[in-house]
């Protein structure tokens, strides 16, 4: 509000000295004392405020304006104050001046140097420095003046447009004393003096007679003067300084001329405030419902001012308007002449209409319950002045909601075609009055369910509206709950991997108009999926959830079935809640041992009990055994990479199984190493064996320390012997029975169990599905091909060698050979009259990249962190340890009939990449492989690769056909104009070029990413080649096997073992609880056949007290959080 100010304020005092000219900022000359700082000046006090005299009146011909006329020195001045303005009489005293700041003392000069010593004197001393100036206290403020306001009794309301300030001036802040100058440093002492004296003496002969006079020298010195004493620092005043005293407040006189011409004088005006009031709803059901009136009564007004309030029928009281409240224009009159300090209760009530929800631009989200908070405030105003009483405030908080609430429906976000499903929800009355068609108020209410896309066949519906279900509420008592249930069958005609849409609305009649209005809506999106069917000849298992994009699922299936002509089974976790079939409760994953398991990595809503990641439902031991036995896992577009990393860390190292040392496997570590060397995956899912080795307590060491030391040595040995395998080495569990035997108390052991090998294939794609394409992207195609088992990839690669790499190839040619016999069980060759079935060109092209990536990763893991010298006498040869490389080379054909134009770029790329990552990079590696040689693991591997790649290089040589026609001779005339002939590189030259290019790329990565180790650099190079192959800039993938860290064997103490076991145990408990929860929900909601009874059930349950339901969240229709609805609490199955 704008202020019209009339001022008689006193002038502020002058402050003391606030700054100086800086003349003391320099050091005094040599030998001189520093000057004393000057004292600050004293501030002056603030001037007292003056007096102002005004008359305040109202002119009926000028409504909305307060008339102010000056008196005394303001005589003749007049002002009109509108409702947007306020007049201020400023009679404040002037502020006291701030105290001054004393000047700092000057620093003393450097003392004169002492005089040099002479034969008769010593050196002199130096001189001192100066004092700080004195500050001053603040001055006192001036006294406030006087405000004189004259008004008639009938115009007392005009005082709300006038205000005054007669406060005394604020005292000045204190200054500060100046600091004393530092004393000058003493002068240097004078130099010392040295002299020599010749002293004569007589020399006599032997007979005693005088011979001659001789001299001897005597050396003397006078020391130099001591350095002069430093000057004393200048002193600082210690007298305390104070703030100035505030000026005394002035006075106010409000002179009121009564109707009988009597005059009364007051020291302040009236101040009317709201002490309290009650707010109730119109129908008194204790719910502030949109569409009804809110009633305010028992309004208590208090006068906290210094004079009586205006007379009756002067001020009105109304409810203030808000975005929810529309006041009814039925104001109450403020009682007149309320004495100071007294309170009055107003008779009558005020009303305001609670507006209905009308926000089409920002509607309430489906599933959210209305709980709008507001504050009911009152306002007092003068109608003729069109001005509010400024201090008339106070408020009561209220919540707007509906008397009926509906719980979050218990539903499934995924159903199978043909299933009979039961959904349920509740309607609760949280008010204090009955509702429904037969209630006293007659307020009609009901729930309305609509199958928007006609995906379901509901029972108990009107045949004329088979996709709509209406249930009207007859009567629901206060606190009562009506449970509602509907059963339906998923239509067999609906498309698989589509989304059904059910909308459930709770409607309630408007309190005024009786028109039905929606008070809460739940929009249920339900994925429609086929039931799981196991096909033994399928090569893929696709694991999906209800949160997967249906188009993505269809594209993956379409590519596998039509682009690869292979079978794929689909398992929907949202139909089962675990990796077990819903009908037989049998494990699904063991059926796909040695095959490929694709898991789409969307976070899933877990049966309205929070969220889960698909890998959180995997059994760690089972998954690890599958991976060890050659099963490939591909996580497509995971949405929670951190959770996937946690899963990788758990699966890479097994749950510690530390048995008692009853029958140790061996007395010697070399025997265990031999057993591990010959232990190979059997293709059958069997638990890993645990090997134990005895450890005896030495004389001067504790058994626990000896166990830790032994475990570390075993870890180092296993790292050296088996670089591509992971082992866990832990102390055996103590045998408490054996501890009682003194002979056995000092004997324990360590247990060795194997984790997940680095050759296990667990991969994750990184690019999310965008939904902008009608077919699977090249990136996804490459990642799916990368997930094929390694041996089958090798067979496909050799079948494709020499064919056009970017063209589609006949499935007969792609799946030829014994290794791919199982693929041909699914694929049936083209018959007469049928179009030949072709394998997708990008799928064929991607096999080379996948093999190159895996071979390079195997070599990088094998060589990274290898000890020097590599003194291992491994039980396995290099060819056995490098199983993928050995298999790739062993399965290569001996000869290859190629077309001259085809070539073998994929094979040359693999050879060049494998050789390139083994080339020495930098001086250190060059010395290790070229000069020192002995004990370098990479050099050993490089020699193996060099020898093994020779026959592969020969396969790349393409000879011209003998029956090809000779080229015609060149025309001499045209030969001069022809372009120079560019000779094509030979296969060996091309391989060497790729080898050197690989080396340079890795060197560049090492420079750009110094934090990367050898494995990470090779992986980054593979991602670069992936981006080139797919045309996706920045395309990448994750090796899930490496997310847990590049570690080989791990040795843990008993404490670490306990923690690791606890982590595994907690995960197992959560997994078991999830299995029970999901199975229970499915048993409740999925029925084996059509229900025999009426589906829609209505029963009123009266609770002792109305229960307030929490807001289920912004979007509970997708089951984003734990269900807290009342139905879950009351009807939980026992």
HELIX and SHEET records of a PDB file:
HELIX    1   1 UNK A   23  UNK A   25  5                                   3    
HELIX    2   2 UNK A   72  UNK A   74  5                                   3    
HELIX    3   3 UNK A  153  UNK A  161  5                                   9    
HELIX    4   4 UNK A  463  UNK A  465  5                                   3    
HELIX    5   5 UNK A  550  UNK A  558  1                                   9    
HELIX    6   6 UNK A  559  UNK A  563  3                                   5    
HELIX    7   7 UNK A  573  UNK A  576  1                                   4    
HELIX    8   8 UNK A  589  UNK A  592  5                                   4    
HELIX    9   9 UNK A  614  UNK A  617  5                                   4    
HELIX   10  10 UNK A  620  UNK A  628  1                                   9    
HELIX   11  11 UNK A  641  UNK A  652  1                                  12    
HELIX   12  12 UNK A  669  UNK A  678  1                                  10    
HELIX   13  13 UNK A  703  UNK A  721  1                                  19    
HELIX   14  14 UNK A  736  UNK A  739  1                                   4    
HELIX   15  15 UNK A  778  UNK A  786  1                                   9    
HELIX   16  16 UNK A  790  UNK A  800  1                                  11    
HELIX   17  17 UNK A  811  UNK A  814  1                                   4    
HELIX   18  18 UNK A  821  UNK A  826  1                                   6    
HELIX   19  19 UNK A  841  UNK A  863  1                                  23    
HELIX   20  20 UNK A  878  UNK A  881  1                                   4    
HELIX   21  21 UNK A  883  UNK A  890  1                                   8    
HELIX   22  22 UNK A  905  UNK A  916  1                                  12    
HELIX   23  23 UNK A  923  UNK A  926  1                                   4    
HELIX   24  24 UNK A  927  UNK A  932  3                                   6    
HELIX   25  25 UNK A  937  UNK A  955  1                                  19    
HELIX   26  26 UNK A  972  UNK A  975  1                                   4    
HELIX   27  27 UNK A  987  UNK A 1008  1                                  22    
HELIX   28  28 UNK A 1014  UNK A 1030  1                                  17    
HELIX   29  29 UNK A 1040  UNK A 1043  1                                   4    
HELIX   30  30 UNK A 1054  UNK A 1085  1                                  32    
HELIX   31  31 UNK A 1116  UNK A 1118  5                                   3    
HELIX   32  32 UNK A 1126  UNK A 1130  1                                   5    
SHEET    1   A 3 UNK A   2  UNK A   7  0                                        
SHEET    2   A 3 UNK A  85  UNK A  90  1                                        
SHEET    3   A 3 UNK A 162  UNK A 165  1                                        
SHEET    1   B 6 UNK A  78  UNK A  81  0                                        
SHEET    2   B 6 UNK A  66  UNK A  71 -1                                        
SHEET    3   B 6 UNK A  51  UNK A  57 -1                                        
SHEET    4   B 6 UNK A 146  UNK A 152  1                                        
SHEET    5   B 6 UNK A 251  UNK A 257  1                                        
SHEET    6   B 6 UNK A 263  UNK A 266 -1                                        
SHEET    1   C 2 UNK A 193  UNK A 204  0                                        
SHEET    2   C 2 UNK A 210  UNK A 222 -1                                        
SHEET    1   D 3 UNK A 272  UNK A 281  0                                        
SHEET    2   D 3 UNK A 293  UNK A 303 -1                                        
SHEET    3   D 3 UNK A 343  UNK A 346 -1                                        
SHEET    1   E 4 UNK A 272  UNK A 281  0                                        
SHEET    2   E 4 UNK A 293  UNK A 303 -1                                        
SHEET    3   E 4 UNK A 350  UNK A 354 -1                                        
SHEET    4   E 4 UNK A 325  UNK A 327 -1                                        
SHEET    1   F 4 UNK A 332  UNK A 333  0                                        
SHEET    2   F 4 UNK A 315  UNK A 319 -1                                        
SHEET    3   F 4 UNK A 372  UNK A 382 -1                                        
SHEET    4   F 4 UNK A 387  UNK A 388 -1                                        
SHEET    1   G 4 UNK A 332  UNK A 333  0                                        
SHEET    2   G 4 UNK A 315  UNK A 319 -1                                        
SHEET    3   G 4 UNK A 372  UNK A 382 -1                                        
SHEET    4   G 4 UNK A 395  UNK A 400 -1                                        
SHEET    1   H 4 UNK A 404  UNK A 406  0                                        
SHEET    2   H 4 UNK A 420  UNK A 429 -1                                        
SHEET    3   H 4 UNK A 480  UNK A 490 -1                                        
SHEET    4   H 4 UNK A 456  UNK A 458 -1                                        
SHEET    1   I 3 UNK A 404  UNK A 406  0                                        
SHEET    2   I 3 UNK A 420  UNK A 429 -1                                        
SHEET    3   I 3 UNK A1086  UNK A1087 -1                                        
SHEET    1   J 4 UNK A 404  UNK A 406  0                                        
SHEET    2   J 4 UNK A 420  UNK A 429 -1                                        
SHEET    3   J 4 UNK A 480  UNK A 490 -1                                        
SHEET    4   J 4 UNK A1100  UNK A1102 -1                                        
SHEET    1   K 5 UNK A 414  UNK A 416  0                                        
SHEET    2   K 5 UNK A 516  UNK A 529  1                                        
SHEET    3   K 5 UNK A 498  UNK A 509 -1                                        
SHEET    4   K 5 UNK A 445  UNK A 451 -1                                        
SHEET    5   K 5 UNK A 468  UNK A 472 -1                                        
SHEET    1   L 6 UNK A 568  UNK A 572  0                                        
SHEET    2   L 6 UNK A 540  UNK A 544  1                                        
SHEET    3   L 6 UNK A 596  UNK A 600  1                                        
SHEET    4   L 6 UNK A 632  UNK A 636  1                                        
SHEET    5   L 6 UNK A 762  UNK A 765  1                                        
SHEET    6   L 6 UNK A1037  UNK A1039 -1                                        
SHEET    1   M 2 UNK A 604  UNK A 605  0                                        
SHEET    2   M 2 UNK A 611  UNK A 612 -1                                        
SHEET    1   N 4 UNK A 690  UNK A 696  0                                        
SHEET    2   N 4 UNK A 747  UNK A 754 -1                                        
SHEET    3   N 4 UNK A 727  UNK A 731 -1                                        
SHEET    4   N 4 UNK A1050  UNK A1052  1                                        
SHEET    1   O 2 UNK A 809  UNK A 810  0                                        
SHEET    2   O 2 UNK A 838  UNK A 839 -1                                        
END                                                                             
